[in-house]
Structure formats: C-alpha cells, structure tokens
C-alpha cells in the first residue's frame, strides 16, 4: 500500500508539471528535431522509465522486494500519466483519421502494443500491492512481470522508431 502512495505522489507531480507547462504540444522541443516540447519530454521520460524499470528488475533479482515494489509502482504510474496526457493526446491530434500514411501505421502499431503493455503493468501493479481480489490473481504473475518488462522494452524501441519516423525521417 505504501508503494501505491509513493506512486500516486509521482503521478501528482507529473500532472502538476504537465498542466503548468507552456503549450507543450505547440512549443518547440529541445532536441532540435522539429518535435514539440511534450514529444521531447516524453521521449526522454520514456528512456528514463525503461532504465528505471530495468533497475527494478535488478532489485527483484537481488532479493530487495520492497524496493522493487516501490520502484516498479512509481514507474508504471508515471508511464500511465505519460500515456494519458502526452501519447493519447498526440495520437488523437496527429493520427486519428489519417491511417493511410505510413507514420500513422507505425503509431497505430506502437499504440496497440503500448496498450497491452499498460494493461499488463496495471495488473502487476495491483497484484504486487495486494489490490486484486483473489479470484483475479494468477499463479504465474512473476513470469508475467518478466514478459511485461520485455513488452516495455519493445514499446520503448517502437517509441524511438515512431519518434524517428515522425520527426527525423521527414
């Protein structure tokens, strides 16, 4: 339960930063690629998130389960904020209705795999923090953790490809 509170604090901080930034979807980014400020923030945040989740895997392998729980809970909740307030908005603004273009197809695939990953991450977050009823708990949830980490990495690499396709490849 403490991990959930820590995660909620991270989410609250992220929401505060997102809602008090200057017109992030139209402000120029800082990476010099032609992307918006929010796209650049999201790219950097997702790279840090992947590294954080990987550190969490190391914490679990090292037997530091409470630290693993806090770490993974915070990163999964932060990812939810990034998905809801940056990726979904960007998808709706840039992709919806234009599926004939190749960049839209790349984004659609990325969104589908990302959606599955978020669902897996939320399930594990709820399971890890004792917030699931017994009838929803699967015995193989530790293997699901490993699969979900791989999914996060695949989605992260897909996000890098999407960023490249949208902002760097022309």
N, C-alpha and C positions, 0 to 999 in steps of 0.2 A: 504494500500500500504506500509506503514511503517513496518507492520508486515512481509510482503514479503521480504523487505530489511534485516530485522533482521534475518529472516530465511536463506537468502542467505549468510549472514556473517557466520552463524553457519555451513552451508554446506561447504563454502570455508575453514573454519578452519578444519573441519573434513577431507576434501580432502587433505589438507596440511599435517595433521598428518598421514593419511593413506599412502600417497605417499612417505613420508620421514621416514618411519619406516623400521627396518631391516627385510627383508624376512619373513614377518609375517605369511605366510602360511606354512613355514617350521621351523621357530624358535619355541622353546618350550614355552608353556604358563606359566602363573604364578600361576595357581590354583592347580597345582600338579595332574592333571587328565590325562595327556597324550595328551591333546588338544594342538593345535597350539596357538601361541600368538594372532593371529587375532580371533580365536574362543573364547578365554577367554575375549579379549577386547569386542567382540560382545556380549557375554553373560552379562557381567557387564553393557555395554551400554544399552542393551535392558531392563534390570531390572530398570535402572535409567530412561529410556524413559517411561516405564509403570507408574512409580511413578510420573514423570513429567506430563504425560497426565491426570492422576488422580487428581493431584493438579489443573490442568487447568479446569477440570470438577467442582472442588470446587470453583474456581474463577468465573465460569459462574453462579453457584448456588447462589453465594454471590453477584451477580449483577455487578461484576467487568469485564465487557465485553471487554474493550480494553486490559486489562492484559490477559484475557482468549485468545483473538485473537493472541496476540504476542506469548504467551506460546505455544499454540497448533500448530501454524505455524512453530515455531522453532523445535518442537519435530517431527512433521510429516516430515519436510525436512531432519532432521537428520536421521530419520528412512529410508528415501529413499536412503540416502548415504550408510547407513549400508547394506541395501538390495542389492544395486548395486555393491558395492565394496567388500563386505565380503560374504554375503549369496549366491548371484548368482554365484560368483566365486567358492565358496566351493561346492555348489551343482553341478556345472559343473565338478569340479575335482573329487568329491567323489561319485556322484550318477549317473550321466548320463551313461546309458548303463548297469547298474547293478541293475535293478529293481527287480530281483529275491530275493535279500537279504532283510531281514526284516528291517534293518536300512534304506535302500533306500526307502522302502514303507512308513516308518514313515516320512522321509524327504519329500517325494512327497506330502503327505497329508498336511504337515506343509507348504510347498511351495504354494500349491493351496489355502489354507485358507489365507496365508500371502499375496498372490497376490490380492485376493478380498479385503482384508483389506487396502492394499496400494491404490487401485483404489478408495475405499470409502474415505480414508484420503485425497487423492489428490483432489477429488471432493469437499469435505468440505473446504479444504484449499482455493481452487479457489473461491468457493461460499462466504466464510467468508471474503475474501479480495476483493470482488467485481470484480473478474476477469472472471466471466462467463457471456456469453450473456443471456439476459432474457429468451430466448426460452429454455435454458438448466437448468433453475432454478426450482427446485421442491419446493412446498409449505411445505412439511414435512421434510425439511432438518435438523431441530433441533432434530427430532426423529432419523434421520439418524446419527446425532452426537452421540447420546446415543448408538445406535446399533454398531457404529464403535468403540466406546470405549470398548464395550463388546468384539468385534472381536479382538481388540488389545490385550486384556487380554487373550482370548482363544489362539491366536497365540503365545503370550508370554509363556503361560503354555506349549503349544506344542513345543516351542523352548527349554524350560527347559527339556522336555521329550526327544527331539531329542539329545540335548547335553548329557544327561544321557545315552541314547542308544548308541551313537557313542563313547563316551569317558570314561564312567564309568562302564557300564554293561558288557563290554568285548565282 
